């Protein structure tokens, strides 16, 4: 690494660490003031409070890293521009893109870091965060679920389970309907008074078996019907279904596959699936925008850089959520809706960088 690269990288990383630490500190302080009554009322030990905020860090890191990167870009390059160092570097024949090489490398690393943390750390940390806050700080005991009413469960192989009641301890379904789809078409349906687990498979009692093929329906009555090939076990029906935000990319991808096999609408979930890939890319986009602006402005204070960072980040998040809402409503295709923010801000970043490069 050249001396120039090390110099730019040192300046940038210094502002990045300070900016990220400062923004995280602001979020922690604001959140503490919101929850101070809960902590005091339940006499929460300092260790538990620290643990609670430790579990919050992965989610906050993913959300705040783009802002910290943008702020560091403004301050680092703005200072170089302010004292004429940037002009001297470019006058010596170094292009803007080459000058930004170390900064862009950090931005790409941030994209990968955000993707990894969001996939592998955030879901588990959020569950632990809720457990610490609800159970250990507030003393709320988790209810032992003995029954679940009006259960709809999306299974493997295009199967959908509907049951009026599921008794957890008895591993028994009451008033159950199992529908099986192939290519979005209903091929088999089992309606039974109940179904029980015999240790290896589900056994349906007192019901009807209907099969559908070639536009024809065949039905027969049964007293007892053991059905093999069902991957779902009793513990699967005992758990509450998770929201898309509580799944990582691969879990949500599997869930979308189940929905598609059953013929259900998947547009909403595809938007959230694409967002898991689209959001980390903003780390690179904001650095490009920040670099093109910082080379034109001489930052007179950190306040100006902070204000610009918050403004640009707010506009991006607003466009991101707008696209998400349009995708959920069906007004835009899922991929377009999820990548709308990146497409708009990425195009602006490339145009601005092109203009800055020619200066």
Secondary structure, 3 states (H helix, E strand, C coil): CCHHHHHHHHHHHHHHHHHHHHHHHHHHHHHHHHHHHHHHHCCCCHHHHHHHHHHHHHHHHHHHHHHHHHHHHHHHHHHHHHCCHHHHHHHCCCCHHHHCHHHHHHHHHHHHHHHHHHHHCHHHHHHHHHHHHHHHHCCCCCCCCCEEEEEEEECHHHEEEEEEEEECCCCEEEEEEEEEEECCEEEEEEEEEEEEECCCCEEEEEEEEEEEECCEEEEEEEEEEEECCCCCCHHHHHCCCCCHHHCCHHHHHHHHHHHHHCCCCCHHHHHHHHHHHHHHHHHHHHHHHHHHHHCCCCCCCHHHHHHHHHHHHHHHHHHHHHHHHHHHHCCCCHHHHHHHHHHHHHHHHHHHHHHHHHC
